[in-house]
Amino acid sequence: MRPINQVAKKTFDELSEGLVKVGDHRKIENEGYMPLSIEVINTYGQDEGVEISFCHYSKQEEDLMRDPEMIFIKHKNGNYYPYYFRNDYLGIEEFTVEFAPDGSGIESYFPQKQRQQAIFAGQWAATLREQGFVVALQTERRESLRRAEATQNAESEHIVIEPDEAFLRTVDSSPAARAFAKAEGMI
């Protein structure tokens, strides 16, 4: 089977970093574009990798629509092998592999269609990068770290945040505690 190109691999690696076991997932919001959902949906073969879905979802008359969804085998060698493509708006759904019934791997595949999916995946990866999804994820991670550090600082400054009560109670009115609370919009 044909893997995606190395430039696309780098993009998909960045977008799926840390997603390693079945059920791991993330949704990347990027203003002006449909959110990108990424999920590890299955294991592959005898501990040879995972199957991972990348999908833009939107709604049409309350129905979730994929535009598109691609599923890859992310092999333990680090390569991504596309095997599924779906675009609900175009009415396209293509499987390019047949898995062995015992779950041991691939029984057969359709080389021409699988190659086309690998080429499309390269184009889509370039589009995702150009649209800013990698930057949006990095920004989200930095913001999450900043919030975690702020919470840790708040705890060390004896600030107690009681979300159920929707108010802030400070036990320590030091300048650092007040600055934190003010920066977070709590006072």
Secondary structure as the mmCIF struct_conf table of DSSP 4:
data_model
#
loop_
_struct_conf.conf_type_id
_struct_conf.id
_struct_conf.beg_label_comp_id
_struct_conf.beg_label_asym_id
_struct_conf.beg_label_seq_id
_struct_conf.end_label_comp_id
_struct_conf.end_label_asym_id
_struct_conf.end_label_seq_id
HELX_LH_PP_P HELX_LH_PP_P1 ARG A 2 ASN A 5
HELX_RH_AL_P HELX_RH_AL_P1 GLN A 6 SER A 16
TURN_TY1_P TURN_TY1_P1 GLU A 17 GLY A 18
BEND BEND1 LYS A 21 LYS A 21
TURN_TY1_P TURN_TY1_P2 VAL A 22 GLY A 23
STRN STRN1 HIS A 25 ILE A 28
TURN_TY1_P TURN_TY1_P3 GLU A 31 GLY A 32
BEND BEND2 TYR A 33 TYR A 33
STRN STRN2 LEU A 36 TYR A 44
TURN_TY1_P TURN_TY1_P4 GLY A 45 GLU A 48
STRN STRN3 GLY A 49 GLN A 60
TURN_TY1_P TURN_TY1_P5 GLU A 61 GLU A 62
STRN STRN4 ASP A 63 HIS A 75
TURN_TY1_P TURN_TY1_P6 LYS A 76 ASN A 77
BEND BEND3 GLY A 78 GLY A 78
STRN STRN5 TYR A 80 ASN A 87
TURN_TY1_P TURN_TY1_P7 ASP A 88 GLY A 91
STRN STRN6 ILE A 92 PHE A 95
STRN STRN7 VAL A 97 PHE A 99
TURN_TY1_P TURN_TY1_P8 PRO A 101 ASP A 102
BEND BEND4 GLY A 103 GLY A 105
STRN STRN8 ILE A 106 TYR A 109
HELX_RH_AL_P HELX_RH_AL_P2 PRO A 111 GLU A 130
TURN_TY1_P TURN_TY1_P9 GLN A 131 GLY A 132
HELX_RH_AL_P HELX_RH_AL_P3 PHE A 133 SER A 156
TURN_TY1_P TURN_TY1_P10 GLU A 157 HIS A 158
STRN STRN9 ILE A 159 GLU A 162
TURN_TY1_P TURN_TY1_P11 PRO A 163 ALA A 166
STRN STRN10 PHE A 167 THR A 170
BEND BEND5 VAL A 171 VAL A 171
HELX_RH_AL_P HELX_RH_AL_P4 PRO A 175 ALA A 183
TURN_TY1_P TURN_TY1_P12 GLU A 184 GLY A 185
#
